[in-house]
Amino acid sequence: MAGWFGQSRQVKPEAVARQIADALGTNLVSVAFFGHAEAHPAPGVEPNLLIIAKDASAGLLRPIAGAVAEWAKAKGTAPLIFAETEWHASADVFPIEIEDMRGAHTLLAGRDPFAGLQTTRADLRRQLEREVRGKLLRLRAEYAAAAPSGKALERLLAGSAGTFLVLFRAALRLAGRTPPGDPAGLVAETSAVAGFDAVALDWVLLRLGSRRVPALTAFDPVAGRYLQAAERLAAYVDGIEIEGGA
């Protein structure tokens, strides 16, 4: 646990959740820890807390300010905080994030926030196409700027890999498949569905596994293949048709 937070003292999700639940009292709906569950990790998603309150207005959140600040200081990011009505209204806006959280979360207090919460394939495809296209445009621009430097290309691939793992999971869900929990399995299955060469992600997979990777050089073909894989993913998502329109 300490490794996730990079701090000398541990800040356990269970302890923070108890503080939040006690402070919210009857205003509590749910506190969940997402991004990592013992049997269902979510590569590419930073572990965080999801807090849902009946009323999330400023005054009613004041009692949890101390616990939220403690978590944010240790984690480097604040928890996600929703009002109950906002959470249920988000299913059509954030289906990628919601399904990732559903697949890798631990309920710490209150009731299951995912019970009865449904996302649709049409909403998933709409968000996925927007996200993939946006990430591809950014990747292409950053590749053009980084290509003359092997070190810059290494930073680009390492920095963008987590985002693409999230998009891979969404693409597999859209294809009606259950995403594998390990990065290598996720890449292999997505490449088969979307039609790109899984070898294009070999360097990234080694890096994610904290293994020694070969140094990249200027205009390295490893980075070029990585960009081609992203382009193929975008083309695949663009070609998916949803009955009734997307």
N, C-alpha and C positions, 0 to 999 in steps of 0.2 A: 504493500500500500504506500509506503513512504516513497517508493520509486516513482509513483505517479505524480506526486506533488513536489518532489525535489526539495523538501524542507527537512530540517533536522528533527522536527517533531511531527508525529503522525496526526492527521485530521481524518477521522474515520467517518464515512458517510452515515453509518448507523447512529453515531453520537450526535452529529449535526441534525439528522432527521428527528431524533427525540427532542432536541431543543426546539426545533421548528414546530413540531406537533404540539408540544406543551404550550408554546407561545400563541399559536393560532387558536387552540381550543376548538370550539364549535365551528369556527371559520375554516377549519382544515377540510380539504377533500382528499389530497394525495401528496405523498412525497416518495419519489422513486429515484433510484440510482441507475443511470442508463449509460450505454456505451461499452459496458462489460458485465457479463454474467458468467459464472463459472463454466457452464456448458455451452454458452452462446456468446462468444466475443464478437465485437463489431469492428473489424479493422478499418482504420480511417476515421473513426469517431472518437473524439476526446471524451473520456468519462466525465459525467457531470450530474448534477441534481436537477430533477424536474419537480417543481412545487406548484400545486394547484390549490387555490383557495376559492371559497364561495364568492368572496369579495376581495379583489386585489387592489383596491384603491390605496393611496399613499398612507392615509391614517391607519388603516387596518393592517398594513404591512410593517408599521413601526415596531411592533413587538419582536419581529424576527430579524431586525437590522443587525444585531450583534452576531447572530449565527451566520447570516448571509455574508457579512464582512469577514468573519473568520474563514469561511469556506473560500471566498474569493481571494483572500490573501494567500492561502495555502495552494489553491488550485491554479491561480492566475486568470481565472474567469469567473464571473458571477453565475449563479444558477439560473435556469429558465423558470420564469414565474408567470403563470397564467391565471386569469379568473376562470371559473368553471365554464361559463358561457363561451368565453373566447376559445378555450381549449376545444370544445366540441365544434365550434365554427371553423377551426383550423384544418379540419380533415381534408378539405378540398384545396387548401393553399399549400400545405406542407406534407403531402403524402409520403415523400421520400424519407423525411426526417422521422415522421410518426412511425412508419413501418420499421425503420432501423431501431428506434427506441423500443417498439413492441417486441422485436426479436432479440433484444439484449438489454434486459432491465431487471432490476430487483425491487420489488415493492417494499418500502421501509416503514411507511405509516399511511393510515387511511385506507381507502378502497382502490381497487385496480383502475387506473385511469384509462385503460384500453378496452375495458369491458363495454361493449356496445358501440365503440367508436369504429366506424367503417370508412375506408378509403376506396376509391374507384379506379379502375384501369384507365379511364379517360383522364381523370385528374392526374394520375401518376404519369401517363404519357406526356401530358401537357407540361408538367413541371420538368420532367426528365429531358424533353427536347430543349426547353429553354436553358436548363442548366448545362447540358452537354454542349450546346452551341456556344454559350457564353464562355465556358471553360476552354473550348477549342480555340476560339478567337484569342483569348488571353494567352494560351499556351503557344500559339503560332507567333504572336507578337514577341513574347518573351524568348522564344527559341531564336528568332531572327536577331535579337539583341545579344543573346548569350552565345550564339554559335561560334564566334571567333575565339572563345575561351573554354577549354576543357573543364576548368574548375567551375565556371559559371553554368555550364551545362549540367554538371553534377548537382549543383544546388537546385537547378530548375527541376530536374527529374525527382530528386529526393523531396522537394517541397510540394510538388503537385501530386505525388503518388497517392496520398491519403484520400484526396478528393476523388480521384478516379476509382478507387476501391468502393467508395460510397455509390458512385454512379453505376459501377458494375453490378452491385447488389440490386439497385433499382431496375436495371435492364433485365436481370434474371427474373425478378418478380413480375415484371411486365410480360415476360415470356412464359409465365406460369410455373416457374421453377423456384425451389427453395435454395437461396444462396448458401454455398459452403461457408463455414466459419473461419477457415484458414485462408490467408492471402493467395497461396499457390493454387489451391483448389478453386478459389473464386476467379482467378485469372484464367485458368484452364477452361472452366465451364463457360465463362463469358466469351472467350475467344472463339469457342466452338459455335456459340449462338450468334454472335455478331459478325463472325467471319474475318477476324484479324489473327495475325500470327502471335501465339502466346510467347514465343521467344523474344518478342519486342519488350516484354516486361521482365526478362530474366535479371537484368542489372538492378532494377528496382526491387525485385523480390529478394535478391541477395542483400541489398542495403537495408531493407525492412527487417531482415533476419539478423541484422548486426554482423553480417559476415563480410569478409574482405572482398572488395569489388575492384575490378581493374580501373585505373585512372582513365578518364575520358580525355580526348584530344579535341582540338578545334574542328568543328564540323563533323564530329564523331558520328558514324552511321548508327550507333546505339541510340542516340537521341533522335535521329531521323526516323528510325523504325518506331520509336515511342510516339512521335507525332503522327505517323501514319496510322497507328492503332487507334489514336483518339479520333482521327478523321473517319476511320471505318466505323467506329462506334456511333458517331454522329449520323452517318449515312444509314446505319441499321435502324436507329431510333426514328429517323425521319421517314423511313419506309414502312413503319408499323401502322396499320390501319385498325382503328377501334370501331366496332359496330355502333352505329348511331352517331359517329363523328367524335373527334377528340377536341 
